[in-house]
């Protein structure tokens, strides 16, 4: 049986098809340029999904946005500066607007930087915005990493994103060093001279690497052009690529969120990208740009005209690197001189320099980047996590983070041991010895104190869930006793305090199989069990439903046994009549 309509000619069928296509085109949601682009790329569907992406609303998520916006500010101002900066160490006689340096032999790089500062309209402000934006960028990256670490946002499936962020933070420091070395002033030249010493301390190949970087003997004429290429091309391209990959993975994995009612691993509670979040993000960008500009307009940074051009003979007294490289300078100052030794007659090992300069950076960032994988191996947790931890609910991880921050701060303060000695009229040797001791003693003490604080806060949360919040209402009994009345928590208030999990420490499995043969993984499992015990030996579990029901039952019985009129209110400050009152339990958990 045929399905062709014999009564309709082919021309009529084609006309109906054309009318259907025109009707379909007229009902498309996009028109104009957007419709034209969608007809040729099919991007409307993807854009629709993207614009409906939901983002949670919390102030700590803005730290990553500050990093991104300050990087954009640096890119914009850096593009402006490239029009006038000359990356050359060729010597010329300065004849610009800054009178104290007129007639002085300077490099093209230094002269062009002075021209930008004094002769280009808005040039000094752009220089300052660029430098302050770089500092705020690195601050925001480190603060964002701290937020991710302490809340456990690096766990599966975000380990790759954590590694990207780790590499990005290291490259940001390298980019900053390359940037402030470009003006070829006395301060930046001193930093490059120190870098040359660091490179030469590399065992065996140090002198060859230095010769390659500087294009000959120090200082040469190649280091500024090479740093310029690294600063405006190589590192920015990698940074932009890593940031793009970082943002794409955030969209793929969906955003993490803090625990609360209705928030699970399977949803995101917040605002869609369009129009709410994109409007907030756009406004926040201009706020960040405005704050950076205000700081740049009010506070001078890197006044190269006060330092003068670089000359290998003098060294600026009290010179300090930018703050993000201070820890490396501090490590150099704390390393003892007797770490340098000679072997095989005339081969010198500069272990008083190499570990604190070249080796410290990859070791430090390598440990940071590997941490998510170490924690996952110790805990054996292979699940996806989209809900963040409260730092108190992961006491060991929080204590490890604080111990690392204390270690970093000790190295940072060591970078200014000479200035501390001068300003406080103390012995620099005593300060150095004290900081060396604190480097090893401070982190364990900080770890122990932080962990005890976290456990105390967990116990306080248990008490609040079981016995309610403090109301400030005091009841006096006939026998003279006073007790504070506690009000029960609402389900919304209780949920963040009880939703978390506290794993138990792993137990060592049998070290021999059924045939009495030693297990090939016994040593590995013993190490894992010991680390798991280290993480979870002090365990304060959340309140279970049965414990909560028992606490309520105990309260109901004690409340029913209390005769009417046997107590008298002497002070009330916040107990609502609509909330049930619960007597405080004197027993500590």
N, C-alpha and C positions, 0 to 999 in steps of 0.2 A: 504493500500500500504506500503510495507516494505522499509526501508531506508538503509538496510544492503547491502554492496557491495559483491555480491556473488562470484565475480571473484577473490577476495583477501582473502587469508587464514588468520587465526587469528595470525599466527606467523609473517606474514608481517605487520599487524597492530601494533603489539607490537614492532617490529623493528623500524617502523616509529615513534612511540611514544618515543622510546629511543633516536633516532636521533634528534627529536624535543627538548627533554630535554637537550641533549648535546649541541645543537645549542644555546638554551636559556642560559645555564651556561657559554658558551664561550663569550656571548655578555654582561654579567654582568659588570657593571662599576667597581666593586671592585674585587680585586684579592688577593692572598696571605693570610696573617693572617686576614686582614680586611674582605675579602670575606668569610673566614672560620667562623669568628665570626658572620657575617651577616646571613649566612645560618642557624645558630643555635639560633640566638636571634632576627633577624629582626630589628636590630638597625639602619640600613642604612637610612631608611626613616626618622626616628626621628632626626638622626644626620644631614641629609641634611637640614631639616627645621631649625635646630638649627644653623648650619653654615651660613645659608642665612639670619639670623636675622639681622636687620638693627639697627644701633646705631647712634644717632646724635653726631655731633662733636662740643663740647664746653668745654672750660677749666674748668668750674665749675663742670662738671661731673667727673673730675679727683679726686675731694675730697673724694668721696666714694671709688674710687680705691686705693687711698693712705691708707685709713683705712683698706681695705682688705689686701693690700700688707704688711703693717706694722704688722697686726695680724699674717700673715704667717711667717714673720721674727721672731716674738715673739715665735711662736710655734716651729720653727726650732731651735732657740738658747735655748729655754727652754728645749727641748729634750736633747740637749748637756749638759746642766747644771745638769739635773737629774742624770747623771751617777756618779757624785762626791758629790752632796749635800747630807748631812745626816740630815734628819728632826727630830732631837732629842735634848732635853734640858738636857740630862745627862751631868754632869760636868767632864771635863778632864783637864789635864795640857797641855797647848799649847807648842809644841816644833817644830813648823814649821820654815819657812824661814824668817818671819818678826821678826827681833831681838828685837824691843822694847816690844813685848808682850810675849817673850819666858819665860816660867815658871809661867805664869798667869793662874789662874783657869778660864776656859771658857766652854761654852756649845759645844756639838758636832756640832750643826748648825753653830755657829760662827766660830769654828775651820775649818770646811769643806769649808766655804765660803772664809776664808783666804787662804786655800790650793788652791782653784780654782783660786784665784786672783794672787798668787805668785808662786805656784808650778806646776800648770797644764799649759802646753804650749797653749797659746791662750785663757786661761781661763778668764783673766781679760778683754780682748777685747770682749769675748762672754757675760760676765756679763754686760758690758757697752752697747753693742748692744741690749741686752734684755731689759735693763732699758730704754734706749733712745727710742727704738722701741715701748715700752708700752706708753711712754708719747706722742709720735707722733701719735700713734693709737687713743688715747683718744682725742687729739686735732683734728684729721681728722674727727672723728665721730661727735664731736660737730659742726665743721665747715660744715660738710655735712648736719647735721640736720638744721643748720641755713639757708643753701641754699634752702633746701626743704621747710622750713617754709616761708621764704620771697617770694618765687616764687609760693607758693600755690600748690606745687607738692603733698601735702598730701590729696587733695580732691578726691572724688569718682573717681575711685574704689580703691584708695590706702590708705584708712584709716587703714586697717589691717597692711600694711607695715610700716606705721608711728608708730603704737603701737609696732611692732617688734623692730623698731629702737630705740624707747624710752626705752624699756626694755633692749636692748643691751647696750645703753649708760650707764644706771645705773649699769648693771652688769660689764661693763668695769671699772668703778670706784671701785667697790667692789673687782674685780680681782686685780687691781693695789694696793689697800690697803693690800690685803692678800699677794701679792708678796713682797712688800718692808718690810713687817713685819717678813719675814722668817729668815733673817740672825741673828736675836737675838742680834743685837748690841744695843748700848745705845739709839740711835735715834729711831730705830724701836720699841724697848721696851717701850720707852716713849709714842709712838703712841698706843701701845697695852694697856698700863696703862690708857691712856685717854679713849680708847674704853671701858675698864672695868667700868670706871666711867659713861660713857654714858648709858651702859646697866643697871647699878644699879639704874639709875634715872627713869627707867620705873616704873610707878605707880603699886603698889601691887606686881607684879611678878618680879621686877628688880633683886633682890638679888638671886632668884631662877634661873633665866636665866643665870646670871653671873656664878653661881656655876656649872651649866650644861656645859657652854661653856669652862670654864677653868678646868673642872674636879676636882673642889675643890676650896680652897681659892686661890686668886691671889698671885703669878703668876702661881703656879703649874708647871706641866711638860707635859700638854696635849695640850696647845694652839698651839704650833708650828707644831706638827704632824697633828693636825686637820686643821690648815690653809694650810698646805702643800697639804692635800687631796683636800681641796676646790680649791686651786690654780691650781693644775695640772690635776684634774679629773672633778670635779663637774661643776665649772663655765666655763672652756674651752669647755666642751661638750655642754653646753647650748649655749655658744657664737657661736660655729661652727654650731649648729642646727639652730639658729636664722639667721645667715648669709646665710646659705643654703636656708632657707625658703624665706629670703629677696630677694636673687638673682632669685629664681624660680618665685616669684611673679612679679619681673621686667620683666621676659620673658613672663609671662602670660598676664600681663597688657599692654605690649609694653612700650618702653621708652618714657618719656616726652620729649618735645622739646620746644625751645624758638620760639615765633611767628615770621613769616617771609613769604615772597611770596611763595606760593605752599605748605605751611605747614598747615595742618588742623588736626582736631581731628580724622580723619580717615586714616592718613598715618604717616610715619616717614621718614624724609629726612636725610640721613647720609650715613654711610659705612657699608657693610656687615661684620659679625663677622669674616668670612674667605674669603680672607687672610688679609684684610686691618686692621680690628680692633684688631684681635688677635695678629698680628705682633706689632702694636702700644702698646697693653696692655703688651705683653711680654717685650718689651723694657722699658716700663715705670716701670715695676716691678724691673728690675735691676737698674734703676735710683734711685728708692726709697731705695732699699737695699744699693746702693752705698752711697747715702747721709747719711743714718743712720750710716753706717759703718764709714764714714769720720768724722761725729760728734763724734762718740764713740771713735775714735782714737785720737781726738784732745782735747776733753773736758771731764774732770773727773766728774763722777756722783756717789754719794753714796759711798764715801771712808770710809768704815766701820772700817778700821784700825785706822783712826784718831779719831773715836768716842769711841772705846773700847767696851768690852762686856757689856751686860745689867746687871745692878745692881739696884734693886728697890729703893735704898737710894738716889743716885744722879739723877738730871734731867739736860739734856743738855740745857744750856742757849741759848735763841734765836732759839729753835727748831721749825721747820715749817713742816707741812705735804707737800706732793707733791701737785702741784698747783690745781689739779682737786678736792681735798678735802679741799682746802683753804676756800671756801665759808661756809662750815659747821663750821670750826674753827672760822671764823669771826662772824657767827651768835651767837656762844657761848659767844664771847667777848662782843657783843653788848647787850645781854640780861641783864637786871638789876638784881642785887642780891636780891631785895625785892620780886622777883617772887617766892622765896621759902617760904613756909609757913607750919605750923603744924596744923593738925586737929585731933579731937578725942583724944586729950591728947598727944599721942606720935607718930602719923603717919605723916611722912614728905613728902610733895609734892615738888619735885625738878623741878619746872617749870622754874627755871633759867638755866637748863641744858637740860631737856627732849625735849622741842620744837625745839631747835637749833641743836640737835644731832640726835636723833632717829626719831622724827616726821617730821623733815624738808625734809628728803630724799623721803619718799613715797608721801608726799603732793606735793613737787615740781615736781617730775616726773609724778605724777597722773594728775596734771593740764596740763602738757605738752602733755601727751598722750590723754587726753580728748578733747583738743582744736579742732581737725577737726570735731568732732561730734557737739560741741557747735556752731561752725561757720555754719555748714550745717543746723542746726536747726534754727538759727537766720535768715539766708538768704533764707531758703526754697529751696535751690538749690539741686535738686536730679539728675542732669545730670552728665555724665562722662566728665572729663576734662583731656585732654592729652596735651594741650598747656599751657605753663607756663605763669604766670603773671609777668609783670614788677613790681617791688616793689612799684614804685610810683603810679601805677594804683590801688593798694589796700592800701590806706593811713592808714586806721585804723589798719589793720593787721600789717603793717610795724611798725606803732607807738607802738603797743602792744609789738612786738618783741624787739624793741629798749628799751622800758621801762623795760622789763624783763632783758635785758643784763645790763642795768644800775644798777638794783637791785643786780644782781649777782656780778658786779664789786665792788659795795659798800661793800658787804660781803667779797669779796676776799681781798680788801685792809684792811678791819678791822682785818683780820688774822695777819697782820703785824703791828698793831698799836704800839706795843712795839718797834719794830725796827725803825719805822718812827719817834717815839718820840726821840729815842737815836740819830739817824743820823741827824735829823733836830733841835735837842735841843728844843723840844716842850713838853708841858704837855700831858701825856698820857690820863689824864682825859678829857682835852679839845678835844683831837683828837677823843676819844670815843663818847663824846657828839655830836661833829660835824657829825660823821658818823651815829649816831643814827638818827639825824635830816635829813641827806641826804638820808637815807634809805626810809623815807616816803615822802620827798619833791622831791628828784631827779627823780624818775620814772614819776610822773605826768608832771614835766617840760620837760623831755625828750620826753614824749608822745606828748605834745603840739607842741614842736619845730619840731619833726619829721613829724608830720601830716601836719603842715604848709609848710614844705619844699616839701613834696610829692605833695601837692595841687599846689604849685608854679611851680613845674616841669611839672605838667599836663597842667597848663595854658600856660607855655612856649611851650609845644608840640602843643597845639592848635594854637598858634600864628605862629609856624613854618609851620604847615600844611596849614593854611589859607593864609599866606603872604610870605612863602618861607624862605629859609635859608639866613643868612647874608653873603654877598659876600665880604665886605670890600671896595666896590666901592662907592665913595661919589660923588653926583651930586650937582653942584652949580647953582642956578637960578638967573635971572637978578635982582630980588629984594633982593638978599643976602642970601636967605634960602639955607640950606644944607639938603640933604636927602640921606640916604643909600639905595642902590639898593639891593633888595632881589631876589634871583633866586628860581624858583619853584622846588619842590622836585620831584624826579622821582617816579614812582609807587612803586619801590622796597624800596625806602627810606620812602615813606609815609605809607606803609602798617603797620609796627609795631607800628606806632603812632595812628592808627585809628581802629585797629581790636578788641580792648578790649571792654567789656561791663561794664557798671556801673549801678548796680541795684538801683532802687528807694526804699526808706524806706517803710516798710509795714505800712498799715493803720489799725487802730483799728477797727475791725468789730463790729457789733451790739452785745451789751452785753445781749440782751433779744431776745427770739425767737418770732415767730408770735403770740403766746399766752401770751406774756408778762412775761414769766417765765425766771428767770436768767439762762444764759447759764452756764453749769458746767465747761466749759473751758475758761470762760471769763477772769479769773485772769491770766491763763497761756498765753492767747493771748495778754493781756496787757503787760506782761513782755516781750514777744517776740517782740511786736511792739516797746517797748522802746529800747530794745537792737538793733533792726534793725535801729531805728532812730539814735542811737549812732554810728552805723557802716557807715551809708550812708547819714547822714544829710548834710555833706559837699560834694556835688556832682559836679564834673567837667566832663561832658560827652565828649566823643570823637567827632571829627568833622564828621558831617553827609554829605552824597553826596550833598544834597541840599545846605548846608552851604558852601561847597567847590565850588559848581557851582556859588553861589551868590558872593563869594569873587572873583572868576575869572572874572565874569561879571562886577563887580565894577572896577576891575583893567583895563579891556579892555576899559571901557568907559572913565576912567581918562586918560589912555594912548592915546586914540584917540583925546581927547580934548586938549592935550598938543601940542602947535605949534612947528613945526620943528625948530631947532636951538635955542630954548629957554633955553637950559641948557648946561653946560660945565663940562666935567669930569676933576676933579682935582686930583684924586688918583684912581688907579685901582690895586686890589690885589686879583685876582682869579675869576672874572666874565668872563665866557667863552662866546664867540660870539654865540655859538650854543644854549645857554640857554636863555630863555625868562626872561626879567627883570621886577620886580614888585616893585612898590614903597612901602615903609614901611608905615604901618598904625599906626598912633600915638595913636589910642584908645586902651586902655587896656581892656582885657576881664573881 
